[in-house]
Structures are given as structure tokens and as C-alpha cells.
Amino acid sequence: MKFRRLGKTGYRVSEIGFGAWALGNAHWGKQSETDSLKALHRAVDSGVNFIDTAAGYGQSEQVIARFRKERKDPMIVVTKTPPGGGHWPPSPYDSVETCYSAEYLRRNVEERLRNLNVECLDLLQLHTWTRAWNRDPQPFLTLRKLKDEGKIKHIGISTPEHDQNCVVDLIRNGFVDTVQVIYNIFEQEAVAEIFPAAKEHDVGVIVRVALDEGALTGRFTNDTKFEESDFRREYFRGDRLPRTVARVEKIRRELDGSGYTLPQAALKFALQPDAVGTVIAGIRNVSQADANLAVSDLPALPQALWAKLREHYWHRGNWHAGNW
Ligand SMILES: NC(=O)c1ccc[n+]([C@@H]2O[C@H](COP(=O)([O-])OP(=O)(O)OC[C@H]3O[C@@H](n4cnc5c(N)ncnc54)[C@H](OP(=O)(O)O)[C@@H]3O)[C@@H](O)[C@H]2O)c1
């Protein structure tokens, strides 16, 4: 496993981090705690030192806290606070006070500390944001106070998928230590503004959804059915699944003879920009841990192959856009 610096946090983080959403047994169909714990052990055995979770991921924080009782290895565990009111994503009528009041943030951070069974959070990310709040980003003042009080070490933000660039001003104005962004073979927008701004201001970049929720592993077909409690029933509803599968097939053909499997190429692609600190692959069992963590040690994608993969950019911020 190779390690990279995560911006001004100073953390040296594993290139592949552990995305722990599915461990919460809430939005990804059934997930057994035994599988989750085995996957976490295997990941740490393989050099992972970065785990991403959130208040909204069911029991994920508690599973990680139980895991940390079994394992004393140094680990960076990062979590997220969701809006305490309003809509998701915030509607044009949701004020920042409705979603992230000082009183709510303090209460929510205390809950994160309890769930993770720690005295200080390695990094607290606001789970979503909206551009309208950039004019007066009050929540960061509260978060800075919590930093001074020793409750959180670093402050981050996770982008809303429909307007990831809304964090650029926050980066430029020094509000955040890290940003968490979607970046994968389909969604490449972060290259234009977020990555250069993050590099310039030494803000750490955490890449999420590098496998497009599993699609870029090539496992899905037009007949794939997701369990009742799997959010991908909605995410890939209607014609989204066949449109995605057709595009993944084209990517698979690019990889013929390259020596890279689809998930390997997808993760390597996400690791390619030097602004990126870690790619948090979603992992729910030992075999996914083995497959994904081994990618760090593979050679970087050859320039010519990377250039071909870039061409698979899909402007899908709105699913009805790019309907071809
Ligand atoms: N708004 C936010 O802040 C936000 C949103 C999304 C995610 N995240 C974070 O980012 C992390 C990563 O994103 P994600 O988990 O949503 O998506 P992802 O990494 O694109 O996809 C993960 C899913 O792909 C499948 N998979 C993983 N490795 C595989 C392999 N080698 N072969 C075949 N299938 C494989 C697994 O699901 P199946 O086995 O069920 O197919 C896994 O749960 C999350 O866990 C979470 O920590 C944050």
C-alpha cells in the first residue's frame, strides 16, 4: 500500500481508503456484521489507515467503534454530520441556520464522539452543502470553535453531487482542510476547478464513488435487480441501468489486453490526479477488500490508456442530461 499526504491535515493516508457506507446495514441491502468486521480486519492488514463513515450510514460508526476495540493500529476515522433540518439536498428555501445551527452542530458532534467512542474526531465533514450559503458560511465558525476545544482535529465538506464546484469558494477562502468529491471515469468535473484549487490551497482531496456505486466493476447487467433496501434500486432506476451498462461495456473493450480489470482501472483512474489524497472504495467483504486494496501497488495507468478512459466522461449530473 502506498501513502499520500492529505493536504494541510498532515495525515499520511493509504491511497485506497475504506468507504464504510455499506457496513451500516441500512441502504445497501443486507450486510452482516461478521462480513463487515472481517473486511475491516483484512483492509487494515493490507495497510489501510483511513476509514470514511457518516452519521447517516445506519450502524456504520458503531461497527467501526467495535472494530477499533479489537484493533489498536493507528487509524484515521472520518465521519460526517448531515443537515439537522430542511431537505436533502438543501432546497432554495433552506437557510444555513435551519440546517447547521451552532446548537445542532455541537449536539451532533457529541453524538459522533459517542458513536465512535473517541474523545476527538480526526476529521468532521459536513455531509452536504449548497452554493447559496457561501456568502455567510457560519457553520465553519462553530466548527473552528469545536477544533479549538479539542473535539475535532480537522474540518471538511462533502460535495452535493449536483453542484460539486460549490466548494471551490470554501477552498479558496480557507474554510476547509479537506473536500470529499465524486470522481470517476464517468464524473470528471473535479479536474477543472476543484483539484487545482485544492492543490493551490493545500486542501486534502478524498475521492468517493470511484466505482460508480459498483457499476464500474462491470458486474451489472440489464437484468441486475437490487434488494429492497439497496438505494441503487432508485439510483439505477428506469433506463439508467441499461444506459450505464452499455457505457461500461465500451470501457471494458478499451481495457482488452491492457492487463487491468475494470475495478482496477476505475480505482487507478481515480488515483491518477496528484491532488487526490485517498480514494475511499466502498468495501463490504474480504474479497472486495483484497481486490481493491491491491490496486495501490499496481503500476499507474499508461498515459495512452488513461487518455482513452478520459473520453468516457459522461455529463450525468442530471440523469436526464446526456441521454445518449
Ligand atoms: N455524500 C457523501 O458524502 C457520500 C456519498 C456516497 C459515498 N460516500 C462515501 O464514499 C464511499 C465509497 O462510495 P460508495 O461505497 O457509495 O461507492 P463505490 O465505491 O463506487 O462502490 C462500492 C460498491 O461497489 C461494490 N464493489 C466494491 N468493490 C468491488 C469489487 N472489487 N468488485 C465488485 N464489486 C465491488 C460493492 O457493492 P456490491 O457488492 O453490493 O455491488 C461496494 O459497496 C462510501 O462507502 C462512503 O464512505 C460519501
The ligand as a Tripos MOL2 file, in Angstrom:
@<TRIPOS>MOLECULE
LIG
   48    52     1     0     0
SMALL
NO_CHARGES

@<TRIPOS>ATOM
      1 N1        -22.4000   12.2470    0.0690 N.am      1 LIG1
      2 C1        -21.3640   11.5950    0.5280 C.2       1 LIG1
      3 O1        -20.6130   12.1410    1.2830 O.2       1 LIG1
      4 C2        -21.0990   10.1760    0.0880 C.ar      1 LIG1
      5 C3        -21.9080    9.5800   -0.8890 C.ar      1 LIG1
      6 C4        -21.5610    8.3140   -1.3470 C.ar      1 LIG1
      7 C5        -20.4500    7.6570   -0.7940 C.ar      1 LIG1
      8 N2        -19.7040    8.2360    0.1840 N.ar      1 LIG1
      9 C6        -18.5200    7.5470    0.7750 C.3       1 LIG1
     10 O2        -17.7280    7.0250   -0.2790 O.3       1 LIG1
     11 C7        -17.5780    5.6050   -0.1220 C.3       1 LIG1
     12 C8        -17.4460    4.9650   -1.4920 C.3       1 LIG1
     13 O3        -18.6020    5.1720   -2.2490 O.3       1 LIG1
     14 P1        -19.7140    4.0490   -2.4390 P.3       1 LIG1
     15 O4        -19.4540    2.9420   -1.4750 O.co2     1 LIG1
     16 O5        -21.0180    4.7320   -2.4200 O.co2     1 LIG1
     17 O6        -19.4850    3.5890   -3.9420 O.3       1 LIG1
     18 P2        -18.3570    2.8470   -4.7600 P.3       1 LIG1
     19 O7        -17.0680    2.8260   -4.0250 O.co2     1 LIG1
     20 O8        -18.3800    3.4370   -6.1110 O.co2     1 LIG1
     21 O9        -18.9850    1.3670   -4.8900 O.3       1 LIG1
     22 C9        -18.9140    0.4900   -3.7960 C.3       1 LIG1
     23 C10       -19.6960   -0.7900   -4.0710 C.3       1 LIG1
     24 O10       -19.2040   -1.4690   -5.2210 O.3       1 LIG1
     25 C11       -19.1900   -2.8760   -4.9860 C.3       1 LIG1
     26 N3        -17.7620   -3.2800   -5.0560 N.ar      1 LIG1
     27 C12       -16.7090   -2.7260   -4.4020 C.ar      1 LIG1
     28 N4        -15.5500   -3.2950   -4.7720 N.ar      1 LIG1
     29 C13       -15.8540   -4.2400   -5.6780 C.ar      1 LIG1
     30 C14       -15.0720   -5.1450   -6.4190 C.ar      1 LIG1
     31 N5        -13.7270   -5.1970   -6.3150 N.pl3     1 LIG1
     32 N6        -15.7030   -5.9850   -7.2840 N.ar      1 LIG1
     33 C15       -17.0450   -5.9370   -7.4290 C.ar      1 LIG1
     34 N7        -17.8600   -5.0760   -6.7450 N.ar      1 LIG1
     35 C16       -17.2640   -4.2480   -5.8720 C.ar      1 LIG1
     36 C17       -19.7770   -3.0920   -3.5990 C.3       1 LIG1
     37 O11       -21.1970   -3.2520   -3.6620 O.3       1 LIG1
     38 P3        -21.9630   -4.6060   -4.1090 P.3       1 LIG1
     39 O12       -21.0710   -5.7490   -3.7570 O.co2     1 LIG1
     40 O13       -23.2340   -4.5850   -3.3740 O.co2     1 LIG1
     41 O14       -22.1730   -4.4260   -5.6130 O.co2     1 LIG1
     42 C18       -19.4980   -1.7740   -2.9340 C.3       1 LIG1
     43 O15       -20.3310   -1.4830   -1.8600 O.3       1 LIG1
     44 C19       -18.8110    5.2030    0.6950 C.3       1 LIG1
     45 O16       -18.6670    3.9390    1.3200 O.3       1 LIG1
     46 C20       -18.8900    6.3560    1.6610 C.3       1 LIG1
     47 O17       -17.9290    6.1960    2.6720 O.3       1 LIG1
     48 C21       -19.9980    9.5040    0.6090 C.ar      1 LIG1
@<TRIPOS>BOND
     1     1     2 1
     2     2     3 2
     3     2     4 1
     4     4     5 ar
     5     4    48 ar
     6     5     6 ar
     7     6     7 ar
     8     7     8 ar
     9     8     9 1
    10     8    48 ar
    11     9    10 1
    12     9    46 1
    13    10    11 1
    14    11    12 1
    15    11    44 1
    16    12    13 1
    17    13    14 1
    18    14    15 2
    19    14    16 1
    20    14    17 1
    21    17    18 1
    22    18    19 2
    23    18    20 1
    24    18    21 1
    25    21    22 1
    26    22    23 1
    27    23    24 1
    28    23    42 1
    29    24    25 1
    30    25    26 1
    31    25    36 1
    32    26    27 ar
    33    26    35 ar
    34    27    28 ar
    35    28    29 ar
    36    29    30 ar
    37    29    35 ar
    38    30    31 1
    39    30    32 ar
    40    32    33 ar
    41    33    34 ar
    42    34    35 ar
    43    36    37 1
    44    36    42 1
    45    37    38 1
    46    38    39 2
    47    38    40 1
    48    38    41 1
    49    42    43 1
    50    44    45 1
    51    44    46 1
    52    46    47 1
@<TRIPOS>SUBSTRUCTURE
     1 LIG1         1 GROUP 0 **** ****
